[in-house]
Amino acid sequence: MSETTPPAVRLTTLSPGAGCACKLPQSSLEQLMNGFGALSDTSGPEMIVGLAEGDDAAVIQLDSGQALILTTDFFTPIVDDPYDWGRIAAANALSDVYAMGGRPLVALNLAAWPGDELPLSMLADVMKGAAATAATGGCAVVGGHTISDPVPKYGMAVLGLADPSRLLTIDRARVGDDLVLTKPLGTGVVVTALKQGAVDRMTVEEAVASMVALNEAAGEVAVSMGVRAATDVTGFGLLGHLRRMLKASGVAADLDADRVPLLPDARELAAKGYVPGGTRANVDFLQDWVQISVAVDEEVAILLHDAQTSGGLLMSVPSPSSDLVERLRGHGIAAAVIGQVIPGTPGRINVRAGV
């Protein structure tokens, strides 16, 4: 945690649904995207990834060797330390670039702030934390836009560069691939417990450390080893983002719940009922897509749906994936093989204990 002066108010109490990054439910997003179907047909030939693909970011080809990645993300406070909130928000925004196999180049601040209720010095701490994290990824923060709003919000718009021939996209998972996850799950339940004052400092610190960690090394390793399919795990949870990848790729998956890494105390907090609204919405949306074995504990099933903030990368990797996992672990990344891509109804997921 940072050493900045604690705020006079708890930021998380100003954040509706503070247990996650407050994405629209998947059902709402899909309904919204369906209304823009006609627009996707107007994209020019330079658009590699656009609205129709529903990937992590848009990608525009600049020339034969460079593609431009465009993305944005922002959300209400999920921790009480403003500096840490900025760090997490920056890592979360940059993650979409890494998930596409690129490197972030420049970013713009996006902020909404209740200036009559919270000091601007607190917003400055948010932006300082974000700039510090962006700098570790070689990304310059070059300006932005701020508005007055009763609920504080912060995030970034990010531009990145990638080799168009080595992009990571969600529609390239293939039957026989291993599924590899690079960060543990549970940020949603930890932050929900924090909002209710029901979690210890060490557990929060572990969650913050996971959220501020950039997916830079994971993305670089994936690209260097020829991985083609990846996404990052955020508000739709592991199962939600896996379902999107599988559906786009025309395949299904078997998932081993016992192999999925979890944050310390996340299982216990889920069992006690500290489950964010976003996670419950994920459970409702995915019930027709996911079959969970009765052998999987209920709290683990919840965490597989848990709405994450600044989660890890989920990769579909040609088997065997042992060399990739070893490389990731050599970078200090707690990578785990959690399942396999199989033939079946596109988007279907079978969750078992000890596959």
C-alpha positions, 0 to 999 in steps of 0.5 A: 500500500502507498504511504499517502495520507489516508483520506478523511472519507472512505472512497469506497463508500462513494462507489456504488457496486464497489466490489468490481470495476462496475461494467455493464452486465454482459446481457446489457452490453450484448444488447447494446452492441447488437444495436450497433451492428450496422456501424461495424460494416462501415469500417475501412480496410485499415481496421483489423479489429473493430466493433464487430469482433468485441475484442479487448481493444480496437486495432488499426493497421498503420503499415505492414509492420505497425498497428495502432491499439485504442482502448479506454477504461475507468471506474469508481473507487475500489480502494480507499487510498487514492494513490493505490486507486490510480495505480490500479486504474492505470494497470487496468487500462493498460491491460487491454493493450497487453491483452492484444499483444501490444505495448502502450505508448501514450495515455490520457486521464479521464476523471469525474470528481465531486470538487465540493466534497473531496479535495483536489489534492486527493484527485492529484494523488490518484493521477500521481499513482496512475502516472507512476504505474504507466511510467513503469510500462513505458507509457507517457500520460499526456493530458486528459479531461476532467468533469464535475460529478457527485460520484468520483470516477477515474481511468485512462484512454490508452494508445498502443502499438503492435506488430499486426502479424503477431496480434493476440485476439479472442477468436483464435482458440483451437481445439486441443489448446491449453488454457493458461491464467496469469493472475489469481481470482478474487479481487471482487470479493476482497474489495466488497469485504473492504467496503464493509470493513470486514477484511484484514490489511494483509488480505487487502495488500495482497489484492492491491499488489495483484491489481497494480501488477502490469500484464506487460511481461505476460503479454510479451512472453505470449507474443514471443512464444507465438500465442495467438488467442488471449484476453484479460480477465476483468468485470465479466469474471474468468468464466465470462471472458472465457465464454466470449473467447470460446464463442468467438472461436467456435469452440468449447472448454473443460475447466479444472476448478482445482487448478484455478489460482485464488487470492488469499482469503478469497474463498473464505470471503466468498463463503461468508457472502461478500459477493459483489453485484457484478459477480451475481450478474455474471452468475445469472447471465452464464447459467445457460453457458456453464455446467458446473459439477456438484463436486465443485465447492459453491464458493469456488464456483462463485469465484470463477464468476467473480468480477475482477479489476485488473485481472490477469491474462487468459491465454489459449495456448497450443499444447503442451504449454509447459514451456510458456508456463515456465517462462511466465513463472520465470518472470514472477508470474503465478501462471497456471494451466486451468483447462483445455479447449474442446470441440462443442457448442461455441461458448460452452464451458464444463467446470469440474473438480480434478479434470 
